[in-house]
């Protein structure tokens, strides 16, 4: 029966070609609008480090010796531009405590970098600690990362990605070479694969989503300070700093510029670290009491951190809802077109019913026809979706370059097309199956 129903459905598509074409086009436009916005949302909400991010936590406590009203980032409103960073002594204290299986201090910097070719270029650097590479899954092609002892010695060593090595030295075999960072010599000890998790969750102050902007070289943060490198922004500073209210001349000791990340593998580890962080924050109370501040601390997993920072813009979610509403409107119109198309066959359906066709067979035939209409709409929606995504990528909004159609969303397009076919075809197919054979044969 299925084969016969499929044959009837194919014949039905060829009848009333204008109505069929209009229905296919309507479905395609609705699907393309929805899939364009859904594909962008899918990429923005993807796990930045699958298999790792569920164990990574951002640790923060307030140790800034300044009045709460001085900086909005210290208020309890979780301001948009509060990146939960620490002063260097506080970050070093958390690292020295070794309360997680791995821990890393992280800061994005910019500096002129020069190799053998004598062509300096401004590059993005990551000032961090020795655990960053194993903790965040940076893949090394050659060489090694630096050690905790080299961290403590503030050794001028560096790990750069293969693209930067090719650019500076003309080869990826750069182990042992010397790279000049702000006219200070750093020895290359490792070459990594280009590393760019999306979003750039461990440093959202630099950029959120970008495939082209990424840190191309990693150095110990102590060595970065010795080389005269400094962060370009800070959350807040102690009152003793001369420029504590400006985002320039960041004092590494008295300003918050390092984010402290810790790897906690079990729920027991998370509970223990929360207790440790709370106790540590309370110990800072004696130095903060004169500023009228109470202990504040937070331990945020990656998803909580991204939600707090509104990594997925509200307008993206709004566009998804608007496109979904548009698809619903298209579905209603297609359902009306199919109902009109099917009911014009009342006499034919009545004869089939009189000859013994069941209501189920009639409904199945027309439901298959509706599904084919929407499946054809899905095929037409594919290039329209690619066109919509290409138009999104032309907009410079900091995240639109992620507008791509991956394998999962490609499969989702046709799954959605079939679901739409069932939904829009259900009512028209049911209505035509209710045709009374006697009345139709009599009128014929």
C-alpha positions in Angstrom: 0.0 0.0 0.0 2.9 2.4 0.7 4.2 2.0 -2.8 0.8 2.8 -4.3 0.4 5.8 -2.0 3.8 7.1 -3.0 2.8 6.8 -6.7 -0.4 8.7 -6.1 1.5 11.4 -4.1 3.9 11.9 -7.0 1.0 12.2 -9.4 -0.6 14.7 -7.1 2.5 16.9 -7.2 2.2 17.2 -11.0 -1.4 18.2 -10.8 -2.0 21.9 -10.2 1.7 22.8 -10.7 1.2 26.4 -9.9 -0.3 25.6 -6.5 2.5 23.1 -5.8 5.2 25.5 -6.8 3.7 28.2 -4.6 3.5 25.8 -1.6 7.1 24.7 -2.1 8.4 28.3 -2.4 6.5 29.3 0.8 7.9 26.4 2.8 11.4 27.1 1.5 11.3 30.8 2.5 10.0 30.0 6.0 12.6 27.2 6.5 15.5 29.3 5.2 14.6 32.2 7.6 14.4 29.8 10.5 17.5 27.8 9.7 19.6 31.0 9.2 18.9 32.2 12.7 19.0 28.7 14.2 22.4 28.0 12.6 23.9 31.1 14.1 22.4 30.4 17.6 23.7 26.8 17.3 27.2 28.0 16.7 27.0 30.6 19.4 25.7 28.2 22.0 28.1 25.4 21.2 30.4 24.0 23.9 33.7 25.8 23.5 35.8 22.8 24.7 33.8 19.6 24.5 34.8 17.1 27.1 36.7 19.7 29.1 34.6 22.7 29.8 32.3 20.9 32.3 35.4 20.6 34.6 36.6 24.2 34.2 35.6 26.9 36.7 36.4 30.6 37.0 37.4 31.6 40.6 37.0 35.1 41.8 36.9 37.1 45.1 36.9 40.8 45.8 40.3 41.9 47.2 40.4 45.4 45.7 41.1 48.1 48.4 38.6 50.7 47.1 35.2 51.8 48.1 32.3 49.8 46.4 30.9 52.8 44.7 34.2 53.6 43.0 33.8 50.8 40.5 30.6 49.4 39.1 32.2 46.0 38.6 32.5 45.7 42.4 28.8 46.2 42.9 26.5 43.2 43.4 24.6 43.9 40.1 27.1 41.7 38.0 27.8 44.5 35.6 28.2 43.6 31.9 31.9 44.6 31.9 32.9 42.8 35.0 35.2 40.0 33.8 35.9 38.6 37.3 39.7 39.2 37.2 42.1 39.3 40.1 45.2 41.2 41.0 48.5 39.4 40.4 49.3 38.6 44.1 45.8 37.1 44.6 46.0 35.1 41.4 49.4 33.8 42.5 48.0 32.9 45.9 45.3 30.8 44.3 47.8 29.0 42.1 50.1 28.3 45.0 47.3 26.8 47.0 47.0 23.9 44.5 43.4 23.2 45.4 42.5 22.0 41.9 43.9 19.3 39.7 45.1 22.1 37.4 45.0 25.8 37.6 45.9 28.7 35.4 46.0 32.5 35.5 45.1 34.1 32.1 45.3 37.5 30.5 45.2 38.7 26.9 47.9 41.1 25.8 49.1 42.8 22.6 52.7 43.4 21.7 55.1 43.7 18.8 56.7 40.4 17.9 59.8 39.9 15.7 61.5 36.8 14.4 64.5 36.2 12.2 63.1 38.0 9.2 63.2 41.3 10.9 59.6 42.2 10.2 57.9 43.0 13.5 54.1 42.6 13.7 51.6 43.3 16.4 50.3 40.0 17.7 47.9 38.7 20.3 49.6 37.1 23.3 48.3 35.1 26.2 50.1 35.6 29.5 49.4 32.5 31.5 50.9 29.8 33.7 52.3 26.4 33.1 49.0 24.4 33.5 47.2 26.3 30.7 48.2 24.0 27.8 47.2 20.7 29.4 44.2 22.2 31.1 42.7 23.9 28.1 43.7 21.2 25.6 46.1 23.1 23.4 47.6 20.6 21.0 51.4 20.7 20.7 53.0 19.8 17.3 56.5 20.0 18.5 58.4 20.8 21.7 56.9 21.2 25.2 55.1 23.6 27.5 57.0 25.4 30.3 57.1 24.0 33.8 56.0 25.3 37.2 59.7 25.8 38.0 60.0 28.0 34.9 56.9 29.9 36.0 58.5 30.6 39.4 61.8 31.6 37.8 59.8 33.9 35.4 61.7 32.3 32.5 61.5 34.1 29.2 60.1 31.2 27.2 57.3 31.0 24.7 55.0 28.5 22.9 53.7 29.8 19.5 51.3 28.4 17.0 52.5 27.0 13.7 51.1 29.8 11.6 53.0 32.5 13.5 56.2 30.4 13.4 55.9 30.1 9.6 55.3 33.9 9.5 58.3 34.8 11.7 60.8 32.2 10.8 59.7 30.8 7.4 59.3 27.3 9.0 57.4 25.6 11.7 60.6 24.0 12.9 61.3 26.9 15.3 62.2 25.1 18.6 65.2 26.8 20.1 64.8 30.0 18.0 64.6 33.4 19.7 61.6 35.7 19.2 61.7 39.3 20.2 58.6 40.4 22.2 58.7 44.2 22.8 62.5 44.0 22.2 62.9 41.3 24.9 64.3 37.9 23.9 62.0 34.8 24.5 63.2 31.3 23.6 60.7 29.2 21.7 60.2 25.9 23.4 57.0 24.7 21.8 55.0 24.9 18.6 51.2 24.4 18.9 48.3 24.0 16.5 46.3 27.2 16.0 44.0 27.4 19.1 40.7 29.3 18.9 37.8 27.9 21.0 34.5 29.5 20.3 33.6 31.5 22.2 36.8 32.9 23.6 35.4 32.1 27.1 38.6 32.5 29.2 39.1 36.0 28.0 35.9 37.6 26.8 37.4 41.1 27.4 39.5 40.6 24.2 36.9 39.2 21.8 34.0 36.8 22.1 33.8 35.1 18.8 36.4 35.2 16.1 38.1 32.6 14.0 40.8 35.0 12.8 41.6 36.9 16.1 43.3 34.5 18.5 46.4 34.4 20.7 49.2 33.2 18.5 51.9 33.0 21.3 51.8 32.0 25.0 54.2 33.2 27.6 54.5 33.0 31.4 52.7 36.0 32.9 55.7 36.8 35.2 58.0 36.9 32.2 55.5 39.1 30.4 55.6 41.6 33.3 59.4 41.6 33.3 59.3 42.4 29.5 57.2 45.4 30.2 54.0 44.0 28.8 50.8 45.2 30.4 47.1 44.5 30.1 45.2 47.1 28.2 42.2 47.0 30.5 41.3 46.1 34.1 38.1 45.5 36.1 39.2 47.8 38.9 42.3 49.0 41.0 43.2 49.8 44.5 42.9 53.4 45.6 46.6 53.7 45.9 47.1 53.7 42.2 47.5 57.0 40.5 45.3 56.1 37.5 43.0 53.7 39.3 40.0 55.0 37.4 41.4 54.8 33.9 41.8 51.8 31.6 45.4 52.7 30.9 48.7 52.1 32.7 47.4 49.0 34.4 49.3 48.4 37.6 49.8 44.5 37.7 50.1 44.5 41.5 47.2 46.8 42.4 44.8 46.2 39.4 42.7 43.3 38.5 43.9 41.9 35.1 44.3 38.1 35.6 41.5 35.6 35.4 42.0 32.5 37.6 40.7 29.2 36.1 40.7 25.9 37.9 40.0 22.4 36.8 37.7 20.4 39.3 37.0 16.9 38.2 34.3 15.8 40.7 31.4 17.3 42.6 33.4 16.8 45.8 36.3 18.8 44.3 33.8 21.6 43.5 32.3 21.6 47.0 35.8 21.6 48.6 37.0 24.5 46.4 33.9 26.6 47.1 34.6 26.2 50.8 38.3 27.1 50.3 37.4 30.2 48.2 34.8 31.3 50.7 37.3 31.0 53.6 40.0 32.8 51.6 37.6 35.7 50.8 36.7 36.0 54.4 40.4 36.3 55.3 40.6 39.4 53.1 38.0 41.1 55.3 40.5 42.7 57.6 42.0 44.7 54.7 38.6 45.6 53.2 36.6 46.5 56.3 37.8 50.1 56.2 36.4 50.5 52.7 32.9 49.4 53.8 33.0 46.1 51.9 31.8 42.7 52.7 33.4 39.4 51.5 32.4 38.6 47.9 33.4 35.5 45.9 32.2 33.4 43.1 33.0 30.1 41.5 31.4 29.8 38.0 31.4 27.0 35.5 31.8 27.8 31.8 28.1 27.9 31.0 27.3 30.1 34.1 30.2 32.4 33.1 28.9 32.7 29.5 25.4 33.3 30.6 26.6 36.0 33.1 28.5 37.7 30.3 25.6 37.5 27.8 27.8 35.7 25.3 24.8 35.0 23.2 23.4 38.5 22.3 19.7 39.0 23.0 19.0 40.1 19.4 20.1 36.6 18.2 17.5 35.0 20.4 14.9 37.6 19.3 15.7 36.8 15.7 15.1 33.1 16.3 11.7 33.8 17.7 10.8 36.1 14.9 11.9 33.6 12.2 10.0 30.9 14.0 6.9 33.0 14.0 7.4 33.6 10.3 7.8 29.9 9.7 4.5 29.3 11.5 2.8 31.8 9.3 4.2 30.1 6.2 2.9 26.8 7.6 -0.6 28.1 8.0 -0.6 29.4 4.4 0.8 26.1 3.1 -1.9 24.2 5.0 -4.5 26.4 3.4 -3.1 25.8 -0.1 -2.9 22.1 0.4 -6.5 22.0 1.8 -7.8 23.8 -1.2 -5.8 21.5 -3.5 -6.9 18.3 -1.8 -10.6 19.3 -1.6 -10.8 19.9 -5.3 -10.3 16.2 -5.6 -13.5 15.4 -3.7 -15.1 13.5 -6.5 -12.0 11.4 -7.2 -11.6 10.6 -3.5 -15.3 9.7 -3.3 -14.9 7.2 -6.1 -11.8 5.7 -4.5 -13.7 5.3 -1.2 -16.7 3.7 -3.0 -14.3 1.2 -4.6 -13.1 0.2 -1.2 -10.2 2.5 -0.3 -10.1 3.1 3.5 -9.9 6.5 5.1 -6.5 5.6 6.4 -5.2 5.0 2.8 -6.7 8.3 1.6 -5.1 10.2 4.4 -1.7 8.5 4.0 -1.7 9.3 0.3 -2.3 13.0 0.9 0.0 13.2 3.9 2.8 11.8 1.8 2.1 14.4 -0.8 2.3 17.2 1.8 5.5 15.7 3.0 7.0 15.7 -0.5 6.0 19.4 -0.9 7.9 20.3 2.3 10.8 18.1 1.4 11.1 19.9 -1.9 10.9 23.1 0.1 13.8 21.9 2.2 16.0 21.3 -0.8 15.1 24.8 -2.1 15.7 26.2 1.4 19.3 24.8 1.4 20.8 27.4 -1.0 18.5 30.1 0.5 19.9 29.3 3.9 23.5 29.5 2.6 22.7 32.8 1.1 21.2 34.1 4.3 24.3 33.0 6.3 26.6 34.7 3.8 24.7 37.9 4.2 25.1 37.6 8.0 28.8 37.1 7.7 29.0 40.4 5.8 27.8 42.2 9.0 30.6 43.1 11.4 29.0 42.4 14.7 31.9 40.4 16.3 30.2 37.0 16.1 28.6 36.9 12.6 31.7 35.2 11.1 30.5 32.0 12.9 27.4 31.9 10.7 28.0 28.5 9.1 25.9 25.5 8.3 27.6 22.5 9.8 26.6 18.8 9.3 24.2 18.8 12.3 22.3 21.8 11.1 22.3 20.5 7.5 20.6 17.3 8.8 18.3 19.5 11.0 17.1 21.4 7.9 15.6 18.3 6.3 14.4 16.9 9.6 12.5 20.2 10.1 11.2 20.1 6.6 9.7 16.6 7.2 8.3 17.8 10.5 6.7 20.8 8.8 5.3 18.4 6.1 3.6 16.3 8.7 2.2 19.2 10.6 0.9 21.2 7.6 -0.5 18.1 5.9 -2.2 16.5 8.9 -5.4 18.6 8.9 -5.9 18.9 5.1 -5.3 15.1 4.8 -7.7 14.3 7.6 -10.4 16.6 6.0 -10.2 15.0 2.6 -10.4 11.5 4.2 -13.8 12.5 5.6 -15.3 12.8 2.1 -18.6 10.8 1.9 -18.3 8.4 -1.1 -22.1 8.2 -1.7 -22.6 12.0 -2.0 -19.6 12.4 -4.3 -20.6 9.5 -6.6 -24.1 10.8 -6.8 -22.9 14.3 -7.7 -20.5 12.8 -10.3 
